[in-house]
Amino acid sequence: MLEPGEAHVWLSEQRFLAVLDAVGRRDDVRLSFDDSFRSDVDVALPALLDRGLTATFFVLAGRLDHPEHLGASDLQKLNDSGMTVASHGLHHRNWRNLDEGGLAEELDQARNLLTEATGKRVTQASVPFGAYDRRVLSRLRAAGYDHVYTSDGGQANARQWLQPRTSITVTDSVSAIAKQPASGEAMRIHLKRFVKRWR
């Protein structure tokens, strides 16, 4: 079941495959998936394997083995297929609104559950809703995550700890997806990230 506001990032299978074919072979594009729905292994994984591609799957640990979501055996399948399993937290909550106990659930308990399910240390996290601030980033650093991903959009530098990602929506044209942002758009994205880091 989709949460409110998620429908615009759910692509049809045909559109998803077209996006993979358009950008999958580019060395400046990394693929990732959030929320650990069944379609990650039923649709995305076979498509990636058919094209010789890899991706990172940000899993909601609190939804493991829910009928609409991935189970522990699916995480093993992703790992065995060369994919990366990472954390999207426990319950898909806004981390900015949580007290220390809530952050511990989302950052520590979720990672522990995923590590137990996969047998591998989970080293990356994706921030739900792109909702972060200085406190959240500080807590993520203290938790020892190697990389943290946001939905800020724009180009990422693989060497940086904080990694922006660009979400693909149902209204994006495949040709537009491959384009670099215009300089004004790049500046807007940069400023947005700056404000979020320091609020």
C-alpha contacts under 8 A as a table, 3 or more apart, distances in Angstrom:
res1	aa1	res2	aa2	distance
1	M	68	E	7.40
2	L	6	E	6.09
2	L	7	A	6.92
3	E	6	E	5.71
4	P	7	A	7.57
5	G	8	H	6.95
6	E	9	V	5.78
6	E	10	W	7.00
7	A	10	W	5.36
8	H	11	L	7.82
8	H	169	T	5.40
8	H	170	V	5.47
8	H	171	T	7.65
9	V	167	S	7.13
9	V	168	I	6.16
9	V	169	T	4.43
9	V	170	V	6.00
10	W	169	T	7.00
10	W	170	V	6.71
11	L	14	Q	7.98
11	L	15	R	5.95
11	L	16	F	5.75
11	L	169	T	7.01
11	L	170	V	5.70
12	S	15	R	5.21
12	S	16	F	6.08
13	E	16	F	5.02
13	E	17	L	6.16
13	E	43	V	7.44
14	Q	17	L	5.27
14	Q	18	A	6.31
15	R	18	A	5.02
15	R	19	V	6.27
16	F	19	V	5.15
16	F	20	L	6.32
17	L	20	L	5.03
17	L	21	D	6.18
17	L	47	A	7.20
18	A	21	D	5.10
18	A	22	A	6.13
18	A	174	V	7.12
19	V	22	A	5.02
19	V	23	V	6.19
19	V	24	G	7.59
19	V	174	V	5.95
19	V	177	I	7.90
20	L	23	V	5.52
20	L	24	G	4.81
20	L	48	L	7.95
21	D	24	G	5.65
21	D	25	R	7.55
22	A	25	R	7.72
22	A	174	V	6.99
22	A	175	S	7.82
22	A	178	A	7.31
23	V	26	R	5.48
23	V	29	V	6.72
23	V	178	A	6.56
24	G	29	V	7.04
24	G	30	R	7.98
24	G	31	L	7.79
24	G	51	R	7.98
24	G	53	L	6.88
25	R	29	V	7.96
25	R	53	L	7.81
26	R	29	V	5.62
27	D	30	R	7.73
30	R	55	A	6.84
31	L	54	T	7.25
31	L	55	A	4.81
31	L	56	T	6.48
32	S	55	A	5.22
32	S	56	T	4.60
32	S	57	F	5.67
32	S	58	F	7.33
33	F	36	S	7.38
33	F	40	D	7.46
33	F	55	A	7.61
33	F	56	T	6.43
33	F	57	F	4.86
33	F	58	F	5.95
34	D	57	F	6.16
34	D	58	F	4.76
34	D	59	V	6.38
34	D	88	H	6.92
34	D	126	S	7.81
35	D	58	F	6.37
35	D	59	V	5.52
35	D	60	L	5.63
35	D	88	H	6.91
35	D	92	H	7.96
36	S	40	D	6.41
36	S	57	F	7.02
36	S	58	F	6.64
36	S	59	V	4.82
36	S	60	L	6.17
36	S	69	H	5.60
36	S	70	L	5.62
37	F	40	D	5.76
37	F	68	E	5.97
37	F	69	H	4.22
37	F	70	L	5.92
38	R	41	V	5.86
38	R	42	D	6.11
38	R	68	E	5.70
38	R	69	H	4.79
38	R	70	L	5.38
39	S	42	D	4.69
39	S	43	V	5.04
39	S	44	A	6.38
40	D	43	V	5.90
40	D	44	A	4.88
40	D	45	L	6.08
40	D	57	F	7.93
40	D	70	L	7.83
41	V	44	A	5.80
41	V	45	L	4.87
41	V	46	P	7.16
41	V	70	L	7.79
41	V	74	D	6.97
41	V	78	L	7.57
42	D	45	L	6.62
42	D	46	P	7.07
43	V	46	P	5.97
43	V	47	A	6.42
44	A	47	A	5.20
44	A	48	L	6.08
45	L	48	L	5.13
45	L	49	L	6.13
45	L	78	L	7.54
46	P	49	L	5.09
46	P	50	D	6.01
47	A	50	D	5.15
47	A	51	R	6.45
48	L	51	R	5.26
48	L	52	G	6.09
48	L	53	L	4.86
48	L	54	T	6.30
48	L	55	A	7.84
49	L	52	G	4.95
49	L	53	L	5.93
49	L	54	T	7.49
49	L	81	S	7.80
50	D	53	L	7.76
54	T	82	G	6.59
54	T	83	M	5.47
54	T	84	T	7.95
55	A	83	M	5.47
55	A	84	T	6.40
56	T	83	M	5.97
56	T	84	T	4.55
56	T	85	V	5.96
56	T	86	A	6.82
57	F	83	M	7.42
57	F	84	T	6.10
57	F	85	V	5.07
57	F	86	A	5.93
58	F	85	V	6.22
58	F	86	A	4.69
58	F	87	S	4.94
58	F	88	H	4.97
58	F	125	A	6.92
58	F	126	S	6.37
59	V	85	V	6.98
59	V	86	A	6.10
59	V	87	S	5.11
59	V	88	H	5.10
59	V	89	G	7.24
60	L	63	R	5.63
60	L	64	L	7.00
60	L	87	S	6.51
60	L	88	H	5.09
60	L	89	G	5.36
60	L	90	L	5.20
60	L	91	H	6.44
60	L	92	H	6.82
60	L	110	A	7.52
61	A	64	L	5.42
61	A	87	S	7.29
61	A	88	H	7.51
61	A	89	G	6.31
61	A	90	L	4.77
61	A	91	H	7.37
61	A	110	A	5.22
61	A	111	R	7.60
61	A	113	L	6.37
61	A	114	L	6.25
62	G	89	G	7.75
62	G	90	L	4.50
62	G	91	H	5.44
62	G	110	A	7.15
63	R	66	H	5.40
63	R	69	H	6.33
63	R	70	L	7.57
63	R	90	L	7.50
63	R	91	H	7.35
64	L	69	H	6.40
64	L	70	L	5.69
64	L	71	G	4.86
64	L	72	A	6.62
65	D	69	H	6.25
65	D	70	L	5.75
65	D	71	G	3.97
65	D	72	A	6.76
66	H	69	H	5.19
66	H	70	L	7.02
66	H	71	G	7.13
67	P	70	L	7.73
70	L	73	S	7.99
70	L	74	D	5.71
70	L	75	L	7.09
71	G	74	D	5.17
71	G	75	L	6.56
72	A	75	L	5.15
72	A	76	Q	6.47
72	A	117	A	5.22
72	A	118	T	7.04
73	S	76	Q	5.04
73	S	77	K	6.26
73	S	117	A	7.85
74	D	77	K	4.88
74	D	78	L	6.24
75	L	78	L	5.05
75	L	79	N	6.23
75	L	85	V	6.86
75	L	117	A	7.13
75	L	118	T	6.11
76	Q	79	N	5.07
76	Q	80	D	5.99
76	Q	117	A	7.52
76	Q	118	T	5.55
77	K	80	D	5.04
77	K	81	S	6.10
78	L	81	S	5.11
78	L	82	G	6.56
78	L	83	M	5.19
78	L	84	T	7.08
78	L	85	V	7.16
79	N	82	G	5.30
79	N	83	M	5.18
79	N	84	T	6.18
79	N	85	V	6.80
79	N	118	T	7.42
80	D	83	M	7.36
85	V	122	V	6.99
86	A	111	R	7.97
86	A	114	L	7.77
86	A	122	V	5.62
86	A	123	T	6.72
86	A	124	Q	5.19
86	A	125	A	5.75
86	A	126	S	7.76
87	S	107	L	7.96
87	S	110	A	6.88
87	S	111	R	6.12
87	S	114	L	7.35
87	S	122	V	7.05
87	S	124	Q	6.26
87	S	125	A	4.55
87	S	126	S	6.31
88	H	92	H	7.16
88	H	125	A	5.66
88	H	126	S	4.96
88	H	127	V	6.34
88	H	128	P	6.52
89	G	92	H	6.24
89	G	93	R	7.92
89	G	105	E	7.75
89	G	106	E	4.40
89	G	107	L	5.94
89	G	110	A	5.42
89	G	111	R	7.45
89	G	125	A	7.51
89	G	126	S	7.75
89	G	127	V	7.76
89	G	128	P	7.65
90	L	93	R	7.94
90	L	105	E	6.60
90	L	106	E	4.87
90	L	107	L	7.76
90	L	109	Q	7.44
90	L	110	A	4.98
91	H	106	E	7.19
92	H	128	P	6.00
93	R	128	P	6.61
94	N	97	N	5.74
94	N	98	L	7.17
94	N	128	P	6.26
94	N	129	F	6.74
94	N	131	A	6.03
95	W	98	L	5.39
95	W	102	G	7.94
95	W	103	L	6.58
95	W	106	E	7.78
95	W	127	V	7.62
95	W	128	P	7.38
95	W	131	A	6.46
95	W	132	Y	6.66
95	W	136	V	6.80
96	R	131	A	6.16
96	R	132	Y	5.70
96	R	133	D	6.70
96	R	135	R	7.84
96	R	136	V	6.45
98	L	101	G	7.55
98	L	102	G	5.14
98	L	103	L	5.94
99	D	102	G	5.29
99	D	103	L	6.26
100	E	103	L	5.05
100	E	104	A	6.08
101	G	104	A	5.08
101	G	105	E	6.46
102	G	105	E	5.15
102	G	106	E	6.33
103	L	106	E	5.03
103	L	107	L	5.82
103	L	108	D	7.74
103	L	139	R	7.95
104	A	107	L	5.33
104	A	108	D	5.10
104	A	109	Q	6.41
105	E	108	D	5.69
105	E	109	Q	4.68
105	E	110	A	6.23
106	E	109	Q	6.22
106	E	110	A	5.49
106	E	111	R	7.92
107	L	110	A	5.86
107	L	111	R	6.25
107	L	140	L	7.09
107	L	143	A	7.19
108	D	111	R	5.24
108	D	112	N	6.17
108	D	143	A	7.10
109	Q	112	N	5.07
109	Q	113	L	6.24
110	A	113	L	5.22
110	A	114	L	6.29
111	R	114	L	5.12
111	R	115	T	6.00
111	R	122	V	6.10
112	N	115	T	5.07
112	N	116	E	6.10
113	L	116	E	5.13
113	L	117	A	6.17
114	L	117	A	4.99
114	L	118	T	6.08
114	L	122	V	6.93
115	T	118	T	5.27
115	T	119	G	5.41
115	T	120	K	5.25
115	T	121	R	5.23
115	T	122	V	5.79
116	E	119	G	5.38
116	E	120	K	7.47
123	T	144	G	7.54
123	T	145	Y	4.99
123	T	146	D	5.38
123	T	147	H	7.00
124	Q	145	Y	5.45
124	Q	146	D	5.80
124	Q	147	H	5.00
124	Q	148	V	5.83
124	Q	149	Y	7.80
125	A	145	Y	6.92
125	A	147	H	6.68
125	A	148	V	4.99
125	A	149	Y	6.20
126	S	148	V	5.72
126	S	149	Y	4.50
126	S	150	T	5.94
127	V	130	G	5.30
127	V	131	A	6.46
127	V	132	Y	7.06
127	V	148	V	7.25
127	V	149	Y	6.20
127	V	150	T	5.46
127	V	151	S	7.69
128	P	131	A	6.33
128	P	150	T	7.78
129	F	151	S	7.04
130	G	150	T	5.01
130	G	151	S	4.91
130	G	152	D	6.55
132	Y	135	R	7.80
132	Y	136	V	5.58
132	Y	137	L	6.74
132	Y	196	K	6.43
132	Y	197	R	7.26
133	D	136	V	5.38
133	D	137	L	6.21
133	D	196	K	5.21
133	D	197	R	5.05
133	D	198	W	6.43
133	D	199	R	5.72
134	R	137	L	5.16
134	R	138	S	5.96
134	R	196	K	7.47
134	R	197	R	5.19
134	R	198	W	5.56
134	R	199	R	6.34
135	R	138	S	5.09
135	R	139	R	6.17
136	V	139	R	5.11
136	V	140	L	6.17
137	L	140	L	5.04
137	L	141	R	6.18
137	L	197	R	7.57
138	S	141	R	5.14
138	S	142	A	6.18
139	R	142	A	5.00
139	R	143	A	6.12
140	L	143	A	5.02
140	L	144	G	6.58
140	L	145	Y	6.16
140	L	148	V	7.75
141	R	144	G	5.24
141	R	145	Y	6.06
142	A	145	Y	7.89
145	Y	148	V	6.85
146	D	161	W	6.57
147	H	160	Q	7.62
147	H	161	W	4.73
147	H	162	L	6.04
147	H	163	Q	6.99
148	V	161	W	6.19
148	V	162	L	4.98
148	V	163	Q	5.94
149	Y	162	L	5.94
149	Y	163	Q	4.58
149	Y	164	P	5.73
149	Y	165	R	6.67
150	T	153	G	7.77
150	T	162	L	7.48
150	T	163	Q	6.19
150	T	164	P	4.92
150	T	165	R	5.82
151	S	164	P	5.86
151	S	165	R	4.94
151	S	166	T	5.99
151	S	167	S	6.71
152	D	164	P	5.21
152	D	165	R	6.00
152	D	166	T	6.69
152	D	189	I	6.80
152	D	192	K	7.66
152	D	193	R	6.82
153	G	164	P	5.37
153	G	165	R	4.70
153	G	166	T	3.95
153	G	167	S	7.01
153	G	189	I	6.81
154	G	164	P	6.28
154	G	165	R	6.45
154	G	166	T	6.06
154	G	181	P	6.99
154	G	186	A	6.62
154	G	189	I	6.60
155	Q	164	P	6.80
155	Q	165	R	7.42
156	A	160	Q	7.80
156	A	163	Q	5.61
156	A	164	P	5.63
156	A	165	R	7.21
157	N	160	Q	5.58
157	N	163	Q	7.07
158	A	161	W	7.99
158	A	163	Q	7.44
160	Q	163	Q	6.55
168	I	172	D	6.63
168	I	177	I	7.42
169	T	172	D	5.47
172	D	176	A	6.51
172	D	177	I	6.58
173	S	176	A	5.14
173	S	177	I	6.36
174	V	177	I	5.20
174	V	178	A	6.98
175	S	178	A	5.63
175	S	179	K	7.02
176	A	179	K	5.33
181	P	184	G	7.97
181	P	185	E	5.79
181	P	186	A	5.78
182	A	185	E	5.22
182	A	186	A	6.13
183	S	186	A	4.99
183	S	187	M	6.21
184	G	187	M	5.14
184	G	188	R	6.28
185	E	188	R	5.04
185	E	189	I	6.24
186	A	189	I	5.17
186	A	190	H	6.19
187	M	190	H	5.01
187	M	191	L	6.18
188	R	191	L	5.22
188	R	192	K	6.18
189	I	192	K	5.09
189	I	193	R	6.30
190	H	193	R	5.27
190	H	194	F	6.28
191	L	194	F	5.00
191	L	195	V	6.28
192	K	195	V	5.33
192	K	196	K	6.34
193	R	196	K	5.18
193	R	197	R	6.21
194	F	197	R	5.31
194	F	198	W	6.47
195	V	198	W	5.39
195	V	199	R	5.99
196	K	199	R	5.55
